[in-house]
Each structure stands twice: as C-alpha cells, then as structure tokens.
C-alpha cells in the first residue's frame, strides 16, 4: 500500500531542495507558476497534493525532469512489523506491503526461517 503522506512529503522536500539550490524563494517559484507563496509552502511541506500538471510546471521552472522528484515505490510503501514471540524470545520482523503484493526481504525470510526452526 502506498502511503500518500510519505509520497507528497518526499516530493515536497525534493522541490524545496532544488528551489533552495537555485537560490529561489518560495515567492519566486510561486509567481513563476501562478500560485500563492502559501501554496508552495504547503506543497513543500507535503500538506497540499499538487496535481500532475502543476508538478510538471514546477519542475519546468526548476529546470528538472518530473521523474527527479518522484520517490520509488519502496520509499512510499507502508511498512509493517510482525511481532513474534516464540518460547519467550520476541522478534520483530519487518514486512513491506507495496500495493502490488507482500514483499518480504531476504533478511526477513531468513529470520522467519530461523524462527520456524525454533518452533520445531
């Protein structure tokens, strides 16, 4: 499952970083795309969900490609921890749900296998 809050927070952080790198103020960027400074503030904080066409305009005015502000699926996936208690030994096993299927890392798989051996 994709976590919207993470998605827009990462996008906003990347927009802010590029804007600052270019020496632009929020007001400069806002005027270049026809927004208020408060909208840029909210987009950069991840509070305002900018539509795709606006993200394109922001990136164009920052001189970057849209893809450069987009996080990977893994970066915005909801992470879960599975707590297992076997014979008094508590193990927290991270499990990532990425919206397409449950994705368990090799380390997690190994940990589960080790815990299964303890059960036998």
MMTF fields as JSON, N, C-alpha, C and O atoms, coordinates in Angstrom:
{
  "mmtfVersion": "1.0.0",
  "mmtfProducer": "UNKNOWN",
  "numBonds": 479,
  "numAtoms": 480,
  "numGroups": 120,
  "numChains": 1,
  "numModels": 1,
  "chainsPerModel": [1],
  "groupsPerChain": [120],
  "chainIdList": ["A"],
  "bondAtomList": [4, 2, 8, 6, 12, 10, 16, 14, 20, 18, 24, 22, 28, 26, 32, 30, 36, 34, 40, 38, 44, 42, 48, 46, 52, 50, 56, 54, 60, 58, 64, 62, 68, 66, 72, 70, 76, 74, 80, 78, 84, 82, 88, 86, 92, 90, 96, 94, 100, 98, 104, 102, 108, 106, 112, 110, 116, 114, 120, 118, 124, 122, 128, 126, 132, 130, 136, 134, 140, 138, 144, 142, 148, 146, 152, 150, 156, 154, 160, 158, 164, 162, 168, 166, 172, 170, 176, 174, 180, 178, 184, 182, 188, 186, 192, 190, 196, 194, 200, 198, 204, 202, 208, 206, 212, 210, 216, 214, 220, 218, 224, 222, 228, 226, 232, 230, 236, 234, 240, 238, 244, 242, 248, 246, 252, 250, 256, 254, 260, 258, 264, 262, 268, 266, 272, 270, 276, 274, 280, 278, 284, 282, 288, 286, 292, 290, 296, 294, 300, 298, 304, 302, 308, 306, 312, 310, 316, 314, 320, 318, 324, 322, 328, 326, 332, 330, 336, 334, 340, 338, 344, 342, 348, 346, 352, 350, 356, 354, 360, 358, 364, 362, 368, 366, 372, 370, 376, 374, 380, 378, 384, 382, 388, 386, 392, 390, 396, 394, 400, 398, 404, 402, 408, 406, 412, 410, 416, 414, 420, 418, 424, 422, 428, 426, 432, 430, 436, 434, 440, 438, 444, 442, 448, 446, 452, 450, 456, 454, 460, 458, 464, 462, 468, 466, 472, 470, 476, 474],
  "bondOrderList": [1, 1, 1, 1, 1, 1, 1, 1, 1, 1, 1, 1, 1, 1, 1, 1, 1, 1, 1, 1, 1, 1, 1, 1, 1, 1, 1, 1, 1, 1, 1, 1, 1, 1, 1, 1, 1, 1, 1, 1, 1, 1, 1, 1, 1, 1, 1, 1, 1, 1, 1, 1, 1, 1, 1, 1, 1, 1, 1, 1, 1, 1, 1, 1, 1, 1, 1, 1, 1, 1, 1, 1, 1, 1, 1, 1, 1, 1, 1, 1, 1, 1, 1, 1, 1, 1, 1, 1, 1, 1, 1, 1, 1, 1, 1, 1, 1, 1, 1, 1, 1, 1, 1, 1, 1, 1, 1, 1, 1, 1, 1, 1, 1, 1, 1, 1, 1, 1, 1],
  "groupList": [{"groupName": "UNK", "atomNameList": ["N", "CA", "C", "O"], "elementList": ["N", "C", "C", "O"], "formalChargeList": [0, 0, 0, 0], "bondAtomList": [1, 0, 2, 1, 3, 2], "bondOrderList": [1, 1, 2], "singleLetterCode": "X", "chemCompType": "L-PEPTIDE LINKING"}],
  "groupTypeList": [0, 0, 0, 0, 0, 0, 0, 0, 0, 0, 0, 0, 0, 0, 0, 0, 0, 0, 0, 0, 0, 0, 0, 0, 0, 0, 0, 0, 0, 0, 0, 0, 0, 0, 0, 0, 0, 0, 0, 0, 0, 0, 0, 0, 0, 0, 0, 0, 0, 0, 0, 0, 0, 0, 0, 0, 0, 0, 0, 0, 0, 0, 0, 0, 0, 0, 0, 0, 0, 0, 0, 0, 0, 0, 0, 0, 0, 0, 0, 0, 0, 0, 0, 0, 0, 0, 0, 0, 0, 0, 0, 0, 0, 0, 0, 0, 0, 0, 0, 0, 0, 0, 0, 0, 0, 0, 0, 0, 0, 0, 0, 0, 0, 0, 0, 0, 0, 0, 0, 0],
  "groupIdList": [1, 2, 3, 4, 5, 6, 7, 8, 9, 10, 11, 12, 13, 14, 15, 16, 17, 18, 19, 20, 21, 22, 23, 24, 25, 26, 27, 28, 29, 30, 31, 32, 33, 34, 35, 36, 37, 38, 39, 40, 41, 42, 43, 44, 45, 46, 47, 48, 49, 50, 51, 52, 53, 54, 55, 56, 57, 58, 59, 60, 61, 62, 63, 64, 65, 66, 67, 68, 69, 70, 71, 72, 73, 74, 75, 76, 77, 78, 79, 80, 81, 82, 83, 84, 85, 86, 87, 88, 89, 90, 91, 92, 93, 94, 95, 96, 97, 98, 99, 100, 101, 102, 103, 104, 105, 106, 107, 108, 109, 110, 111, 112, 113, 114, 115, 116, 117, 118, 119, 120],
  "secStructList": [7, 5, 7, 2, 2, 2, 2, 2, 2, 2, 2, 2, 2, 2, 2, 2, 2, 2, 2, 2, 2, 6, 6, 7, 7, 2, 2, 2, 2, 2, 2, 2, 2, 6, 7, 7, 2, 2, 2, 2, 2, 2, 2, 2, 2, 6, 7, 1, 7, 7, 7, 2, 2, 2, 2, 2, 2, 2, 2, 2, 2, 2, 6, 7, 7, 4, 4, 4, 4, 7, 7, 7, 2, 2, 2, 2, 5, 3, 3, 3, 3, 3, 3, 3, 3, 3, 6, 6, 3, 3, 3, 3, 3, 3, 3, 3, 3, 7, 1, 1, 1, 3, 3, 7, 7, 2, 2, 2, 2, 2, 2, 2, 2, 2, 2, 2, 2, 2, 2, 7],
  "xCoordList": [0.84, 0.0, 0.888, 1.85, 0.558, 1.302, 0.737, -0.478, 1.617, 1.206, 1.277, 2.361, 0.098, 0.031, 0.867, 1.559, 0.808, 1.563, 3.042, 3.685, 3.594, 5.021, 5.308, 6.303, 4.444, 4.624, 4.742, 5.706, 3.77, 3.764, 4.824, 5.3, 5.194, 6.265, 7.605, 8.367, 7.888, 9.142, 9.176, 10.187, 8.074, 8.008, 8.261, 9.051, 7.595, 7.758, 9.179, 9.71, 9.798, 11.185, 12.127, 13.061, 11.88, 12.743, 12.548, 13.505, 11.313, 11.053, 11.756, 12.423, 11.605, 12.23, 13.751, 14.38, 14.337, 15.794, 16.289, 17.281, 15.608, 16.022, 15.831, 16.681, 14.714, 14.448, 15.553, 16.061, 15.922, 16.969, 18.326, 19.114, 18.581, 19.836, 19.964, 21.065, 18.848, 18.84, 18.788, 18.853, 18.672, 18.606, 17.269, 17.188, 16.231, 14.896, 14.171, 14.382, 13.328, 12.446, 11.154, 10.885, 10.367, 9.058, 8.202, 7.433, 8.332, 7.577, 7.972, 7.115, 9.293, 9.766, 9.134, 8.625, 9.171, 8.639, 7.123, 6.577, 6.462, 5.009, 4.606, 3.704, 5.274, 4.958, 5.233, 4.504, 6.273, 6.625, 5.585, 5.508, 4.78, 3.761, 2.335, 1.374, 2.205, 0.88, 0.185, -1.035, 0.954, 0.387, 0.719, 1.515, 0.101, 0.462, 1.644, 1.837, 2.428, 3.562, 3.095, 3.791, 1.919, 1.417, 1.17, 1.306, 0.81, 0.641, 1.979, 2.057, 3.03, 4.367, 4.791, 5.348, 4.53, 4.847, 4.171, 4.801, 2.901, 2.145, 2.571, 2.616, 2.882, 3.37, 4.7, 4.904, 5.6, 6.915, 6.82, 7.672, 5.8, 5.608, 4.828, 4.677, 4.338, 3.576, 2.121, 1.41, 1.67, 0.282, -0.684, -1.878, -0.174, -1.016, -0.622, 0.545, -1.601, -1.361, -1.458, -2.547, -0.311, -0.275, -0.649, -0.134, -1.55, -1.889, -0.707, 0.218, -0.765, 0.329, 0.731, 1.922, -0.241, 0.108, 0.873, 1.753, 0.546, 1.25, 2.668, 3.613, 2.806, 4.155, 5.033, 6.216, 4.453, 5.193, 5.637, 6.789, 4.742, 5.089, 6.168, 7.097, 6.046, 7.063, 8.43, 9.433, 8.449, 9.722, 10.309, 11.518, 9.463, 9.932, 10.59, 11.653, 9.961, 10.511, 11.74, 12.516, 11.913, 13.118, 14.214, 15.328, 13.891, 14.87, 15.192, 16.304, 14.217, 14.433, 13.315, 12.26, 13.56, 12.55, 11.646, 12.098, 10.388, 9.423, 9.904, 9.741, 10.484, 10.926, 11.933, 12.051, 12.65, 13.681, 13.102, 13.821, 11.83, 11.225, 10.353, 9.832, 10.201, 9.336, 10.101, 11.181, 9.546, 10.182, 9.89, 8.972, 10.671, 10.424, 9.237, 8.835, 8.688, 7.581, 7.988, 7.207, 9.209, 9.693, 9.754, 9.501, 10.091, 10.203, 8.858, 8.812, 7.774, 6.46, 5.558, 4.371, 6.12, 5.344, 5.093, 5.893, 3.957, 3.636, 4.412, 4.331, 5.157, 5.945, 5.231, 4.683, 5.25, 4.639, 5.704, 6.676, 5.498, 6.372, 5.519, 4.485, 5.943, 5.271, 6.013, 7.193, 5.333, 5.972, 5.682, 4.528, 6.752, 6.625, 7.225, 8.299, 6.537, 7.028, 7.073, 6.042, 8.288, 8.469, 9.334, 10.49, 8.756, 9.472, 10.11, 11.247, 9.373, 9.869, 10.824, 11.276, 11.136, 12.008, 11.133, 10.425, 11.201, 10.396, 11.239, 12.352, 10.698, 11.369, 10.407, 9.257, 10.872, 10.101, 10.619, 11.784, 9.75, 10.126, 9.48, 8.253, 10.278, 9.695, 9.118, 9.746, 7.916, 7.263, 6.784, 6.124, 7.107, 6.706, 5.528, 5.536, 4.517, 3.375, 3.452, 3.359, 3.622, 3.857, 2.692, 2.863, 1.533, 0.367, 0.165, -0.954, 1.212, 1.089, 1.058, 0.283, 1.901, 1.975, 2.8, 3.505, 2.704, 3.548, 4.973, 5.214, 5.898, 7.289, 8.138, 8.32, 8.655, 9.475, 10.924, 11.243, 11.796, 13.209, 13.867, 13.322, 15.032, 15.778, 16.128, 16.056, 16.51, 16.832, 15.615, 15.719, 14.465, 13.231, 12.895, 12.527, 13.023, 12.747, 13.656, 13.202, 14.923, 15.883, 15.483, 15.546, 15.073, 14.653, 13.435, 13.368, 12.48, 11.283, 11.666, 11.161, 12.564, 13.016, 13.685, 13.448, 14.523, 15.188, 14.182, 14.322, 13.171, 12.13, 11.311, 10.921, 11.059, 10.327, 11.112, 10.523, 12.442, 13.281, 13.173, 13.213, 13.036, 12.899, 11.601, 11.531, 10.573, 9.269, 9.323, 8.693, 10.074, 10.144, 10.826, 10.953],
  "yCoordList": [-1.177, 0.0, 1.243, 1.334, 2.174, 3.426, 4.392, 4.545, 5.03, 5.99, 7.386, 7.904, 7.99, 9.31, 10.352, 11.147, 10.353, 11.334, 11.284, 12.321, 10.059, 9.898, 10.388, 11.074, 10.039, 10.42, 11.934, 12.43, 12.666, 14.114, 14.81, 15.884, 14.211, 14.785, 14.694, 15.66, 13.552, 13.381, 14.302, 14.953, 14.355, 15.248, 16.688, 17.398, 17.115, 18.48, 18.782, 19.856, 17.821, 18.007, 18.167, 18.967, 17.409, 17.478, 18.795, 19.365, 19.262, 20.558, 21.656, 22.516, 21.623, 22.636, 22.621, 23.676, 21.43, 21.319, 21.926, 22.655, 21.635, 22.18, 23.695, 24.421, 24.159, 25.599, 26.32, 27.345, 25.796, 26.409, 26.342, 27.286, 25.207, 25.054, 26.132, 26.608, 26.513, 27.54, 28.961, 29.937, 29.069, 30.387, 31.089, 32.313, 30.326, 30.89, 30.948, 30.102, 31.939, 31.995, 31.259, 30.972, 30.96, 30.356, 31.312, 30.88, 32.595, 33.594, 33.605, 33.716, 33.486, 33.429, 32.252, 32.401, 31.084, 29.879, 30.0, 29.626, 30.521, 30.682, 31.566, 31.223, 32.691, 33.608, 32.968, 33.218, 32.149, 31.542, 30.534, 30.241, 30.001, 29.025, 29.51, 28.759, 30.766, 31.337, 30.894, 30.733, 30.699, 30.313, 31.347, 32.258, 31.195, 31.992, 31.34, 30.128, 32.134, 31.587, 30.523, 29.531, 30.722, 29.754, 28.381, 27.355, 28.367, 27.077, 26.357, 25.148, 27.094, 26.492, 25.984, 24.892, 26.773, 26.352, 25.021, 24.106, 24.918, 23.698, 22.518, 21.386, 22.764, 21.694, 21.164, 19.952, 22.07, 21.647, 20.902, 20.069, 21.193, 20.508, 19.195, 18.434, 18.944, 17.727, 17.823, 16.818, 19.01, 19.204, 19.42, 19.144, 19.907, 20.162, 19.189, 19.105, 18.46, 17.455, 18.117, 18.321, 18.443, 19.126, 18.15, 17.032, 18.564, 17.705, 17.589, 18.4, 16.584, 16.273, 17.459, 17.729, 18.172, 19.302, 20.381, 21.029, 20.581, 21.571, 21.089, 21.877, 19.811, 19.269, 19.453, 19.776, 19.246, 19.467, 20.925, 21.196, 21.858, 23.282, 23.643, 24.385, 23.12, 23.392, 22.89, 23.597, 21.652, 21.073, 21.839, 22.067, 22.235, 23.017, 24.304, 24.679, 24.98, 26.235, 26.026, 26.955, 24.815, 24.491, 23.901, 23.65, 23.683, 23.152, 21.683, 21.238, 20.928, 19.495, 18.676, 19.205, 17.403, 16.483, 16.034, 15.891, 15.818, 15.385, 14.128, 14.011, 13.211, 11.949, 12.165, 11.326, 13.272, 13.514, 13.83, 13.759, 14.175, 14.434, 13.277, 13.304, 12.264, 11.136, 10.083, 9.654, 9.67, 8.611, 7.24, 7.09, 6.265, 4.894, 4.309, 4.832, 3.234, 2.556, 2.163, 2.292, 1.687, 1.229, 2.374, 2.166, 3.581, 4.731, 5.173, 5.788, 4.874, 5.315, 4.153, 4.349, 2.951, 1.788, 1.843, 2.371, 1.28, 1.19, 0.017, -1.104, 0.28, -0.767, -1.275, -0.503, -2.575, -3.215, -4.041, -4.49, -4.228, -5.105, -6.218, -5.96, -7.432, -8.594, -9.004, -9.351, -8.968, -9.345, -10.809, -11.234, -11.567, -12.995, -13.272, -12.766, -14.074, -14.463, -15.981, -16.65, -16.51, -17.958, -18.356, -17.945, -19.168, -19.633, -18.482, -18.59, -17.377, -16.236, -15.334, -14.324, -15.675, -14.845, -14.012, -14.546, -12.691, -11.803, -11.311, -10.818, -11.45, -10.996, -10.097, -10.47, -8.914, -8.036, -8.204, -7.923, -8.662, -8.946, -7.905, -7.829, -7.094, -6.089, -6.739, -7.602, -6.311, -6.783, -5.546, -4.686, -5.449, -4.309, -4.703, -5.75, -3.847, -4.029, -2.918, -1.742, -3.279, -2.236, -1.996, -1.333, -2.505, -2.237, -3.259, -3.426, -3.942, -4.952, -6.347, -7.203, -6.564, -7.858, -7.666, -6.668, -8.631, -8.569, -8.866, -9.84, -8.058, -8.176, -8.354, -7.419, -9.56, -9.849, -9.941, -10.682, -9.19, -9.171, -10.511, -11.314, -10.742, -11.972, -12.096, -13.185, -10.968, -10.993, -11.379, -12.159, -10.828, -11.153, -12.622, -13.31, -13.099, -14.508, -15.403, -16.401, -15.048, -15.824, -15.817, -16.85, -14.652, -14.543, -15.416, -16.095, -15.401, -16.233, -17.707, -18.488, -18.087, -19.485, -19.89, -20.988, -19.005, -19.289, -19.448, -20.329, -18.593, -18.685, -19.963, -20.591, -20.333, -21.579, -22.786, -23.747, -22.736, -23.815, -23.924, -25.026, -22.785, -22.781, -23.438, -24.061, -23.301, -23.876, -25.401, -26.069, -25.956, -27.41, -28.118, -29.342],
  "zCoordList": [0.0, 0.0, 0.0, 0.763, -0.845, -0.925, 0.114, 0.237, 0.848, 1.861, 1.249, 0.981, 1.029, 0.381, 1.106, 0.469, 2.427, 3.204, 2.907, 2.745, 2.833, 2.512, 1.105, 0.871, 0.176, -1.229, -1.372, -1.955, -0.844, -1.022, -0.172, -0.538, 0.951, 1.776, 1.034, 1.011, 0.437, -0.312, -1.526, -1.79, -2.26, -3.425, -2.989, -3.61, -1.929, -1.426, -0.992, -1.273, -0.299, 0.144, -1.044, -1.0, -2.097, -3.282, -4.044, -4.569, -4.097, -4.732, -3.938, -4.513, -2.621, -1.763, -1.902, -1.984, -1.929, -2.037, -3.342, -3.35, -4.443, -5.739, -5.786, -6.301, -5.247, -5.214, -4.446, -4.903, -3.299, -2.478, -3.18, -3.129, -3.835, -4.589, -5.656, -5.936, -6.247, -7.294, -6.727, -7.476, -5.406, -4.779, -4.965, -4.863, -5.233, -5.422, -4.085, -3.216, -3.931, -2.768, -3.115, -4.281, -2.098, -2.351, -3.173, -4.032, -2.911, -3.65, -5.128, -6.004, -5.401, -6.795, -7.531, -8.642, -6.899, -7.535, -7.709, -8.747, -6.694, -6.769, -7.949, -8.714, -8.084, -9.185, -10.544, -11.504, -10.632, -11.922, -12.404, -13.597, -11.474, -11.872, -11.592, -11.763, -11.164, -10.957, -9.673, -9.648, -8.619, -7.324, -6.268, -6.496, -5.121, -3.959, -3.247, -3.343, -2.538, -1.781, -0.794, -0.579, -0.189, 0.79, 0.161, 0.828, -1.113, -1.803, -1.924, -1.706, -2.27, -2.362, -0.984, -0.867, 0.054, 1.428, 1.736, 2.266, 1.407, 1.698, 0.83, 1.311, -0.43, -1.312, -0.787, -0.713, -0.424, 0.073, 1.399, 1.705, 2.178, 3.457, 3.299, 4.255, 2.089, 1.845, 2.271, 2.274, 2.629, 3.077, 1.914, 2.036, 0.799, -0.367, -1.464, -1.847, -1.961, -3.0, -4.368, -4.905, -4.908, -6.207, -7.316, -7.353, -8.234, -9.368, -10.339, -10.319, -11.167, -12.091, -12.958, -13.116, -13.523, -14.4, -13.637, -14.203, -12.359, -11.561, -11.227, -11.232, -10.942, -10.691, -11.929, -11.814, -13.109, -14.355, -14.461, -14.801, -14.177, -14.258, -13.248, -13.567, -12.027, -11.003, -11.458, -11.36, -11.959, -12.408, -13.584, -13.64, -14.515, -15.661, -15.191, -15.686, -14.238, -13.732, -12.851, -12.632, -12.351, -11.575, -12.467, -12.006, -13.743, -14.687, -14.474, -14.76, -13.972, -13.721, -14.358, -14.709, -14.498, -15.017, -13.868, -12.732, -14.17, -13.168, -12.435, -11.22, -13.165, -12.566, -11.433, -10.539, -11.469, -10.443, -9.064, -8.067, -8.992, -7.682, -7.199, -6.084, -8.047, -7.71, -6.909, -7.316, -5.78, -4.993, -5.608, -6.414, -5.221, -5.678, -4.917, -3.878, -5.439, -4.755, -3.34, -2.398, -3.207, -1.908, -0.887, 0.3, -1.357, -0.46, 0.104, 1.169, -0.585, -0.121, 0.305, 0.565, 0.374, 0.798, 2.293, 3.066, 2.674, 4.094, 4.673, 4.17, 5.724, 6.368, 7.606, 8.392, 7.76, 8.921, 9.628, 9.021, 10.913, 11.672, 12.249, 12.864, 12.056, 12.593, 13.853, 13.796, 14.982, 16.248, 16.533, 16.589, 16.71, 17.005, 18.373, 18.699, 19.174, 20.492, 20.522, 20.593, 20.465, 20.434, 21.616, 21.726, 22.503, 23.692, 24.462, 24.921, 24.6, 25.36, 24.601, 25.14, 23.37, 22.553, 21.612, 20.758, 21.794, 20.953, 19.787, 19.972, 18.59, 17.377, 16.607, 16.378, 16.207, 15.337, 13.921, 13.637, 13.04, 11.661, 10.754, 10.694, 10.041, 9.145, 7.89, 7.275, 7.525, 6.309, 5.562, 6.146, 4.293, 3.483, 2.608, 1.961, 2.599, 1.716, 0.692, 1.043, -0.582, -1.584, -2.525, -3.548, -2.217, -3.052, -4.148, -4.633, -4.548, -5.586, -4.986, -5.412, -4.005, -3.329, -2.065, -1.914, -1.163, 0.023, -0.409, -1.123, 0.005, -0.407, 0.842, 1.621, 1.024, 2.195, 1.737, 0.807, 2.392, 2.014, 2.335, 3.093, 1.756, 2.018, 3.496, 4.065, 4.126, 5.556, 6.385, 7.332, 6.023, 6.745, 6.557, 7.508, 5.324, 5.035, 5.877, 6.437, 5.965, 6.758, 8.236, 8.902, 8.747, 10.143, 10.411, 11.435, 9.502, 9.656, 9.651, 10.457, 8.737, 8.687, 9.998, 10.503, 10.553, 11.824, 12.953, 13.802, 12.958, 13.986, 13.823, 14.808, 12.596, 12.346, 12.857, 13.352, 12.739, 13.235, 14.761, 15.309, 15.443, 16.906, 17.332, 18.392, 16.509, 16.829, 16.784, 17.604, 15.827, 15.626, 16.71, 16.665]
}
